Amino acid sequence: MQIPFFPPNLFEDDRDVLCEIVRAIGTGTSARLILGEQTACFEQELRTALGAADVVACSSGTSALTLILTALDVGPGDEVVIPALGCAPLASTVTNLGATPVFADVDRWTMVADPDEVARSITSRTKVLMPAHMFSVMADMPRMRELATAHGVRLLEDSALAQGGVLGGRPAGLWGDAGVYSFVQVKTFGTAGEGGAVITGDAELGRAVRMLRNHGQDGKRRFMHHRIGYNSRFDEVQAAFLRHRLPGLRARLDRRAAIAAHYTERFADLAEQGVLAPPAGGDGRCFYVYTLLAERRDELREHLAAAGVASHIYYPRTLPRQPAFATAGTWPHAEWASQRMLSIPVHPLLSDADVEHVADAVVAHAAAGKAYVVEH
Ligand SMILES: Cc1ncc(COP(=O)(O)O)c(C=O)c1O
C-alpha cells in the first residue's frame, strides 16, 4: 500500500471541465484572460458565502499578505509580530517591505502563536499583529483581536491554509482587519496552479488592495496610477475552475475533518508512548495538514515510510533560525515543536482503508515506545 501525502490525482474528476474552461476562455470573443467576468463572479461568490465587505482575488497567498501590508502602510521602522514557527512568507513579506518581523513564541501543543508571547513582543513600533493558522488548529483570534484593539495596532490574519475553518461562529479570514487565502494546488481550496485572495470586512481596505493588485489603478481609468502597486492580477481560467470547485469545498473539508477526528480518537492515549495528537474538537480547526508531535519523530517517519505512508516535516527549523531571517534570541516552544512535529496524510481522497492503515502504522510505532512521554 502506498499512501502519498498529497494525492497525485487531485483533479482527476475535474479534468474535462478544466480543459473545457481553457478552451472556452482561450477562444472567447472577449479575449479577457485576467481580471474579467469570471474573476468578478468568483469574488462575489466568496463575498456572499463569507459575508465579507470585500474579497479581492490575486496571484498568490504570499502576494495577498504583501498587498495588505502595503495597504496598511507597513514599511521601514515598523514591526510586525509573527509566529516563530511557520512558513517563510510570514517573515519575507514583512522584510521585503523594509519592516522588521518580531517573532513570538508558540504554544507547545497547538503550535500557533501564544497570545501572551505576542503581547510581550509588542513595542511602540508595532504596526501589525500577524498570527497564522498553521498546524490543524487556528490561532487564538479572540485574544489577538483584544490585543490589537488594546494596543491600537492592525490585525492581519494569515488564514492562507484555513479556508473553511470556523472559530466561535466566525470564518477564518474574517477575524482580522483583513485575512488571506491561498489557492496553490495543494491547499484545501487549491486550483490547477496558483492564486490567492484578500478577505476583509473593511471596504476601504478592500479598495486599497484592489488598486494595489493592478499597479495602483482604480479599475475605471487605465494608466492613472494612484499608488505604487504590484502585478498581482487574477487569471480567468483559475477563477472559472475555482467557481466550478466551490460547491464541493464543504464536502471535501468535512471529509478532512472526519479523517482528523478518527486519527485523534485512535491516538488519544499515545502521549504516554511518545506520540501526541492535536487537541480534539471541531471549533477553530483547519485540516490542511494533520500534525503530530512525536518524541522519536525521525523513527516514526521511517516507520511510516516502511509502511508506504508519506509524511512531511512542517517545519524542521523555526523562522528566526532560518539563514534568511536569522535573529538572536530564544523561542523554546517553537524549537521544541520543530524537533517533534510530523504531518501525516489527511487529504479527502484517502479511502477509509487508507486512513486505518495510516492510523495502524502510527499506533504500532507508539506501542514500541513505552518509555517515551510527550510532555506538552
Ligand atoms: C500560512 C501560509 N501563509 C502564506 C502562504 C503563502 O501562500 P502561497 O503559496 O499561495 O503564496 C502559505 C502557503 O504556502 C501558508 O501556508
The ligand as an SDF file (V2000), in Angstrom:
LIG
                    3D

 16 16  0  0  0  0  0  0  0  0999 V2000
    0.2460   30.0210    6.3890 C   0  0  0  0  0  0  0  0  0  0  0  0
    0.6290   30.3800    4.9890 C   0  0  0  0  0  0  0  0  0  0  0  0
    0.7420   31.6760    4.6530 N   0  0  0  0  0  0  0  0  0  0  0  0
    1.0400   32.0570    3.3980 C   0  0  0  0  0  0  0  0  0  0  0  0
    1.2650   31.1280    2.4100 C   0  0  0  0  0  0  0  0  0  0  0  0
    1.6120   31.5870    1.0440 C   0  0  0  0  0  0  0  0  0  0  0  0
    0.6540   31.1980    0.0860 O   0  0  0  0  0  0  0  0  0  0  0  0
    1.0950   30.9750   -1.4400 P   0  0  0  0  0  0  0  0  0  0  0  0
    1.8640   29.7020   -1.5060 O   0  0  0  0  0  0  0  0  0  0  0  0
   -0.1940   30.9200   -2.1840 O   0  0  0  0  0  0  0  0  0  0  0  0
    1.9080   32.1630   -1.8330 O   0  0  0  0  0  0  0  0  0  0  0  0
    1.1660   29.7700    2.7130 C   0  0  0  0  0  0  0  0  0  0  0  0
    1.3640   28.7310    1.6850 C   0  0  0  0  0  0  0  0  0  0  0  0
    2.3940   28.2550    1.4040 O   0  0  0  0  0  0  0  0  0  0  0  0
    0.8580   29.3800    4.0370 C   0  0  0  0  0  0  0  0  0  0  0  0
    0.7920   28.0980    4.3870 O   0  0  0  0  0  0  0  0  0  0  0  0
  1  2  1  0
  2  3  1  0
  2 15  2  0
  3  4  2  0
  4  5  1  0
  5  6  1  0
  5 12  2  0
  6  7  1  0
  7  8  1  0
  8  9  2  0
  8 10  1  0
  8 11  1  0
 12 13  1  0
 12 15  1  0
 13 14  2  0
 15 16  1  0
M  END
$$$$
